[in-house]
Amino acid sequence: MLNQNDDPRVGSSRDGSSSATVTGISSGSNSASISALFTTLIPVAVYVGVCLAVFLLFRRKCPRVYAPRTFLSSLHPYERTAALPDTWFTWVKAFWRVPDTAVLNHSSVDGFLFLRFLRVVRNICLVGCCLTWPILLPLHICGGVGGEQLDRLTFGNISEDRRNWYFVHGFVAWLFFAFVLYTVCRECLYAINLRQAYLLSPFYANRLSSKTVLFTCVPEQLLDEAKLRKVFGDSVKNVWIPKASWELERLVRERDQTASRLQDAELELVRKANFAWRRIAKQGHPDVPQPDLEHGPVEQPRTNTTTTASTETTDEKPDLHGGIEPVKFGPDGPPFDVPGSIAAQWIPQEERPVHRPLANFGRRVDTIRWTRKRLKKLGKEIAKVRKRVNRGDAGSPMPAAFIEFTTQNEAQVAYQSLAHHRPSHMSQRYIGVRPYEIIWFSLRMRWWERIVRRFGIMTATALMTVFWSIPCAFVGMTSNISYLAESIPFLSWIELLPATILGFLTGLLPAFALSLLMAIVPGILRVLARAAGVPSLTLVELFTQRAYFGFQVLQVFLVTTFTSSASASISQIIQDPLSARELLATCLPKASNFYLSYMIIQCLGAGATQVVHVSGLFKYHVVQRFTRNPKIMYSRWHRMRKVHWGGIMPVFINLGVIALSYSVIAPLILGFTAAGCSIMHMVYKYNLLYVFASEVDTRGLSYLLALKQLLTGLYLAEVCLLGLFALKLAFGPMVMMFIGITVTAVVHISLDEAVGPLLENLPRTLSGEKDSDILNGYETPEEPSLPYPDFGDLPFETELPLETPEEEPEITHADNGARSLNSSRRGQTPDPKPSSWREDDADDDEAYDSDTSTSSSTQRLSRKDRALEGAEGLAATTLDLLKMLARVHINPSSVPPDPAADPTDPSTAPKPQESSRAATTTRDAFAAATKATSLLSTLISPPPPPPSGTRLSIRETAKHALLGFLHPEVYSTFAHLQALLPPELPDVAGAAAAFADPYASPAMVSGAPRVWVPDDGDGAGCGRQEVAHTGAVTGVVGRGARVDAKGRMEVDLNAEWGELVGEGGKAWLRDPELDWGRCRWW
């Protein structure tokens, strides 16, 4: 018999060797090994190397694929990014120096905050590595269970007889989770301040969309402009009530289809005519100059003016068409005003484009002539129906209204107020909705239909989540297939596979399959969002982010973890139910080994795919060469890849959730997450600066939602630790986790209550007042109502000067006066005040009144001596006292000398001085105390940040970085973040007047579609005639595209945006002074 011990095909699970499974069973014989990790890493590394080689090779040759944002004419100047050096490798240094704020200035707020989110997750993981690796990894290695390789680094490797060790896990979890909570809170403050600074910048505040509020579910009684103006007052500037007409939409849709058919027919006619022209030219027709196909076409002047047929007789020409009577060409040819006369010189009538319309009972018709007549008829019908709709004779108004206000402040007042007294009527309102991102179908829904659809979509999403667990569970079990092969007889053949193939099946394949399985979910969720009645593309992305995150956590994390763990231990639990506690406590921590492979796939593999842009190379350098439609070529060239944050953010939020959940159980995952986020940060930074479009922008709402969703990782980590401590019967750490869960919930609820109103609303202090002093926190002090302020109204400020100026009069100051007044109210008589104090020092006293003068944090921090209240004031006073004592002992000369002593008086005789060593020791001690107190004072109350652009040393940079992290209220204020926005962005005030009805439905304002006919003046010459005749019935473009002598289509892809057309009869018109587009039918 064959000795299987010598068979190299035997799987790695035999004879105690390790395999590439997701989790192991209770013993170490089936442990996930480092070799299994490399089985995943090696093919991914090869793929990354290939992608990087392709990227470096084609980056300079294919700028449309790898740097379209540097030159496309469809972008505004402020949207274009400066190009990188055209070198092989030195561009990396220039790219490294580009700050993330360039994304904020050239792309979008969401792009900038997404990069910041990756940095935040990376920093959290790095801090977690510094906390957990030196403390927990040695404990896990010496745990005493006997796990092998990667399993030795997990929580499950600690034996139950060492339960006191779990207190270390509890304290480390407290420290790390507290850091995460603080980071989330400070990032929420940062994002809110940045969002407010952006919304209040002139570039955004003067937009039409920022001053327009969309109200849905408007009752029929208020669907009138006069009534809406009466409700919202004189601040209303314009009112748009969209109207729906199925007949009008049907006619517009038919007109677009007819124009598209005419476009194809014109291109086919030009192609056939030029093909026949080249064939005749090659045969040597005397009236057709033979083109020089090697050096270009022969220049021959042509005229676009109308000509008449020549009556002069000419010599007979040789018969080149097999008996067809020869005709004259060029200026002496047929008249220009006869439709199709020039094309008829080259092709017979039977070769013209034809089709069989159903409206003509399937009979064949000439496509060009029929579509021209049909477009002319449809244009008249559409104009009549629009007049009827405007009069109210046809169609019906949608239960929605767009109301433009005079200022952004007035729009915010209307947005934050309750508009209607009935439930669900005008309660759903939106501000900042740009015209081109409106989903018009959603505006048709009544309030009851919207409720029914919302609950129906919620049910469908829940059912989809449940049924999606089946394939995800199958992936989880497949990743542990080596153990299943030992338990299930018909899978025993899997054990005979070579170790490399088995490692591929259990390591790389499940992670890759799970990534593909989850990639199709966002598209389905966007369809469900539209069906639920979400009115804009931005809100669709937020809906998708919420739902997709639930999918990610449930399917990628929970289902995969528990199914893989159950598949490894279910049979042993059945055989010995009493061992379930030990098996689950051992198997659950080992599930983290699968996510090491998953993060390699998700970060390295997906990052390489995002860099190489294979689809872009194929689309712009292969498909584009074989495209003959200039509209499609032009539209494809200018259409950049959109970023759908609803499908991108949840993937990386889930990575952070997984890292937090396993941070204490398996700390090794923190290093992989930090490395993966660093890689993806560089990838997305490049793409956002040079490749991706920025049409859909939530203006920071996606980032704020991501921060709250990241807290799910804390809850899961604490619950998992609680369960593991319970399985290990460690009751003390269980209590610690109960406390941790409670604190996390309290902080989470408090955070929601604090920042919830600031997410979408602009506060009155920012939007209502444009005075710079108010924005910076200053107010004009008012006169106090009492002659002297109360004691409680004064800040407790204590000054201990070392020297008192001689010229300073000994008078009663404001602090003393306030205290005496307060004491008089307790039954004591205050000392009389000199009249000079009341007259001269009244202003000074008012300046210290906390009720009448509210100083900003910046103003307080700029003063040398700060006035603080309560505990903070006591701490500051204590620090000042310690500083004074230190100065006295270190530099006694700073103390005023005593009066001259009488040498005859023994009480004033000089005392022997201390030894120099004791004095030095005292000075050193007080110097250290002074340094410590100064450092503590700086950490508690930091100085203002240096102005932007200030060159700092490494030490100062690190100092301000630490202070900026600890004090976002000082370093990330509204004023500081406002400075990040570029001041040179154009002011868009009044630019929206270019559009008469920016918020009218497309069916009401769309113009006649344009047809793009290429110029073939160097060939058959029929294109110019087709432009003239088609232009009589619809819009037409006759420039920007030409057919050369070889029949190839040449399109001027850098023509001005908006003058040409897009694919499908649509074009995104972008006004030079606006950054929102308008979708028009041409």
ABEGO torsion letter per residue (X at the ends): XBBAAABAABBAABGGBBBBBABBBABAAABBBAAAAAAAAAAAAAAAAAAAAAAAAAAAABAAAABAAAABAABBAAABBBBBBBBAAAAAAAAAABBAAAAAAABBAAAAAAAAAAAAAAAAAAAAAAAAAAAAAAAAAAAGAGBBEAAAABAAABBAABAAAAAAAAAAAAAAAAAAAAAAAAAAAAAAAAAAAAAABAAAAABAAAABBBBBGBBAAABBAAAAAAAAEAABABBBBBBBBAAAAAAAAAAAAAAAAAAAAAAAAAAAAAAAAAAAAAAGBAABBBBBAAAEBBBBBBBABBBBBBABBBBBBBBAAGGBBBBBBEAABBBAABBGAAAAAABBAAABBBBBBAAAGGBBBBAAAAAAAAAAAAAAAAAAAAAAAAAGABEBBBBBBBBBBABAAAAAAAAABBABABBGBGABBBBGBBAAABBAAAAABBAAAAAAAAAAAAAAAAAAAAAAAAAAAAAAAAAAAAAAAAABAAAAAAAABBAAAAAAAAAAAAAAAAAAAAAAAAAAAAAAAAAAGBABAAAAAAAAAAAAAAAAAAAAAAAAAAAAAAAAAAAAAAABAAAAAAAAAAAAAAAAAAAAAAAAAAAAAAAAAAAAGAAAAAAAAAAAAABABAAAAAAAAABBBBBBAAAAAAAAAAAAAAAAAAAAABAAAAAAAAAAAAAAAAAAAAAAAAABBAABBAGGAAAAAAAAAAAAAAAAAAAAAAAAAAAAGBAAAAAAAAAAAAAAAAAAAAAAAAAAAAAABBBAAAAABABAAAAAGBBBBBBBABABBBAAABBBBBBBBABBBAABBBBBBAAAAAAAAAAAAAGBBBBBBBAAAAAAAAAAAAAABAAABBBBAAAAAABABBBBBEAAAAAAAAAAAAAAAAAAAABAAABBBBBBBBAABAAABBBBBBBAAAAAAAAAAAAAAAAAAAAAAAAABBBBBBBBGBBBBAAAAAAAAAAAAABAAAAABAAAAAAABBAABBBABGAAAABABAABBAAAABBBBBBBBBBAAABAGAAAAAAAAAAAABBBBABGBBBBAAGBBBBBAABBBGABBBBGGBBBBBBAABABBBBBBX
